[in-house]
Amino acid sequence: MSIIKKIKYRIRLALLRRSLKIPRKNRRVVGYDQAATMVLLYDMPLDVSGSFIARFIGQLKSDGKQVDDAGLYFAASIPKDIQLPMHLNVFCKKDFKWNLRPAALYLKELIEREYDILLDLSSRDSWPMKLIAAASRAKYKVGAHHPDFNQIFDLIIKADTECKDEDLAANAVHYLKIIKTPQSND
């Protein structure tokens, strides 16, 4: 890794840790059956198929969940010739400020809303999505294992770098279904 990439990584990690210092007063354990609202963070692949994400959101909605989503397209802007799925909220690098804070109003509102579960399917290189996950007011946060991001999540799913989003989502839902919401979260 070059020195510039190392410096960039350290700055982003410092910004992430700063977001984590804000205490979450509403933190609690929430199981899948008791969750009414969910937010899904993901990476939109460059081929923009989005079929898995659309199916997964449909599955969550058929289970009676209100689902909001935010996807990151890894480019400065989304090309005009690409047809994005109509119901997905996809953002690009121009929708974030230099410090990776969201500039788009939808993303700011996403952070401020209180959700029962936040499910982060984004990759390890998706710093804006990690900052949204860290700053979110969600009660229970679920994401993939990574030493630098473990402080963000309440439930950490062990997944290697080659793990597909489908597998990560299936594992997350499986473990969330096992969890039963306690009567008191003191």
C-alpha positions as CSV (number, residue, x, y, z in Angstrom):
1,M,0.0,0.0,0.0
2,S,1.4,3.4,-1.0
3,I,2.0,6.1,1.6
4,I,-0.9,8.2,0.2
5,K,-3.3,5.3,0.5
6,K,-2.2,4.7,4.1
7,I,-2.7,8.4,5.0
8,K,-6.1,8.4,3.3
9,Y,-7.0,5.2,5.2
10,R,-6.0,6.7,8.5
11,I,-7.9,9.9,7.9
12,R,-11.0,8.0,7.0
13,L,-10.6,5.8,10.1
14,A,-10.3,8.9,12.3
15,L,-13.5,10.3,10.8
16,L,-15.2,7.0,11.4
17,R,-14.1,6.9,15.0
18,R,-15.2,10.5,15.6
19,S,-18.7,9.4,14.4
20,L,-18.7,6.6,16.9
21,K,-18.0,8.9,19.9
22,I,-21.6,10.3,19.7
23,P,-23.5,8.1,22.2
24,R,-26.5,6.2,21.0
25,K,-29.2,6.5,23.7
26,N,-31.6,4.2,21.9
27,R,-29.3,1.2,21.6
28,R,-31.0,-2.2,22.2
29,V,-31.3,-5.7,21.0
30,V,-34.0,-6.2,18.4
31,G,-34.9,-9.5,16.8
32,Y,-36.2,-10.0,13.3
33,D,-39.7,-10.8,14.3
34,Q,-40.1,-7.7,16.5
35,A,-38.4,-5.3,14.0
36,A,-40.9,-3.1,12.1
37,T,-38.4,-0.7,10.4
38,M,-35.1,-1.6,8.7
39,V,-32.5,0.3,6.7
40,L,-30.3,-1.5,4.2
41,L,-26.9,-0.2,3.1
42,Y,-25.2,-1.8,0.1
43,D,-22.9,-1.3,-2.9
44,M,-24.4,-1.0,-6.3
45,P,-22.3,-3.1,-8.6
46,L,-20.9,-1.5,-11.7
47,D,-23.0,-3.7,-13.9
48,V,-26.0,-2.2,-12.1
49,S,-28.1,-5.4,-12.1
50,G,-29.5,-4.7,-8.6
51,S,-31.6,-7.8,-8.9
52,F,-30.5,-9.4,-5.6
53,I,-31.0,-6.1,-3.7
54,A,-34.5,-5.7,-5.3
55,R,-35.4,-9.3,-4.4
56,F,-34.1,-9.0,-0.9
57,I,-36.0,-5.7,-0.2
58,G,-39.1,-7.4,-1.6
59,Q,-38.6,-10.3,0.8
60,L,-38.2,-8.0,3.7
61,K,-41.3,-6.0,2.7
62,S,-43.3,-9.3,2.3
63,D,-42.3,-10.1,5.9
64,G,-44.0,-6.9,7.0
65,K,-41.0,-4.7,7.4
66,Q,-40.8,-1.0,6.3
67,V,-37.5,-0.9,4.4
68,D,-35.4,2.2,3.4
69,D,-32.2,1.6,1.4
70,A,-29.1,3.4,0.3
71,G,-26.7,2.1,-2.3
72,L,-23.3,3.4,-3.3
73,Y,-22.2,3.4,-7.0
74,F,-18.4,3.5,-7.1
75,A,-18.0,6.3,-9.5
76,A,-17.9,10.1,-9.5
77,S,-21.4,10.2,-11.0
78,I,-23.9,7.7,-12.4
79,P,-23.7,7.6,-16.2
80,K,-26.8,8.7,-18.1
81,D,-27.0,5.5,-20.2
82,I,-27.4,3.2,-17.1
83,Q,-30.9,2.3,-16.1
84,L,-31.1,2.1,-12.4
85,P,-33.9,0.1,-10.8
86,M,-36.7,2.6,-10.1
87,H,-37.3,1.7,-6.5
88,L,-33.7,1.7,-5.3
89,N,-31.9,4.7,-3.8
90,V,-28.5,4.8,-5.4
91,F,-25.9,7.5,-4.7
92,C,-22.4,8.2,-6.1
93,K,-19.3,10.0,-4.8
94,K,-20.7,13.5,-5.7
95,D,-23.5,12.9,-3.1
96,F,-20.9,13.0,-0.3
97,K,-18.7,15.9,1.0
98,W,-14.9,15.8,1.1
99,N,-15.1,14.4,4.6
100,L,-17.4,11.6,3.5
101,R,-20.5,13.1,5.2
102,P,-23.6,12.9,3.1
103,A,-24.6,15.9,1.0
104,A,-27.8,14.4,-0.3
105,L,-30.9,15.3,1.8
106,Y,-32.2,11.7,1.7
107,L,-29.0,10.4,3.3
108,K,-29.1,13.0,6.0
109,E,-32.6,12.0,6.8
110,L,-31.6,8.3,6.8
111,I,-29.1,9.0,9.5
112,E,-31.5,11.0,11.7
113,R,-34.4,8.5,11.4
114,E,-34.7,5.9,14.1
115,Y,-34.8,2.3,12.7
116,D,-35.1,-1.0,14.6
117,I,-32.4,-2.7,12.5
118,L,-29.6,-1.4,10.2
119,L,-28.2,-4.0,7.9
120,D,-24.9,-3.1,6.2
121,L,-24.1,-5.2,3.2
122,S,-21.5,-2.8,1.8
123,S,-17.9,-3.8,1.1
124,R,-15.0,-2.9,3.3
125,D,-14.0,-0.2,0.7
126,S,-17.3,1.6,1.0
127,W,-16.3,4.3,3.5
128,P,-19.3,6.5,3.0
129,M,-21.7,3.6,3.9
130,K,-19.6,2.8,7.0
131,L,-19.9,6.4,8.1
132,I,-23.6,6.4,7.6
133,A,-23.8,3.1,9.6
134,A,-21.7,4.7,12.4
135,A,-23.8,7.9,12.6
136,S,-27.2,6.2,12.2
137,R,-29.7,6.2,15.1
138,A,-30.7,2.6,14.4
139,K,-31.3,0.6,17.6
140,Y,-29.5,-2.6,16.4
141,K,-26.8,-2.6,13.7
142,V,-25.7,-5.7,11.8
143,G,-22.6,-5.9,9.5
144,A,-19.7,-8.0,8.3
145,H,-16.6,-8.5,10.5
146,H,-13.6,-6.2,9.9
147,P,-11.3,-5.2,12.7
148,D,-11.7,-1.5,11.9
149,F,-15.5,-1.6,11.7
150,N,-16.4,-3.9,14.6
151,Q,-17.2,-1.0,16.9
152,I,-20.0,0.1,14.6
153,F,-22.1,-3.1,14.7
154,D,-24.0,-4.8,17.5
155,L,-24.1,-8.1,15.6
156,I,-21.1,-9.0,13.6
157,I,-21.3,-11.6,10.8
158,K,-18.1,-13.5,10.1
159,A,-17.5,-13.2,6.4
160,D,-14.4,-13.2,4.2
161,T,-13.7,-10.7,1.4
162,E,-15.1,-13.0,-1.2
163,C,-18.4,-13.4,0.5
164,K,-21.3,-12.5,-1.7
165,D,-24.0,-10.1,-0.6
166,E,-26.6,-12.8,-0.9
167,D,-24.7,-15.0,1.6
168,L,-24.1,-12.1,4.0
169,A,-27.8,-11.1,3.9
170,A,-29.0,-14.7,4.3
171,N,-26.7,-15.2,7.4
172,A,-27.8,-11.9,8.9
173,V,-31.5,-12.7,8.5
174,H,-30.8,-16.2,9.9
175,Y,-29.2,-14.8,13.1
176,L,-31.7,-12.0,13.5
177,K,-34.5,-14.6,13.4
178,I,-32.7,-16.5,16.2
179,I,-32.5,-13.4,18.4
180,K,-35.5,-12.8,20.6
181,T,-36.0,-9.2,21.8
182,P,-35.6,-9.1,25.6
183,Q,-38.5,-7.6,27.6
184,S,-36.1,-5.0,29.1
185,N,-32.9,-3.7,27.5
186,D,-31.2,-2.1,30.5
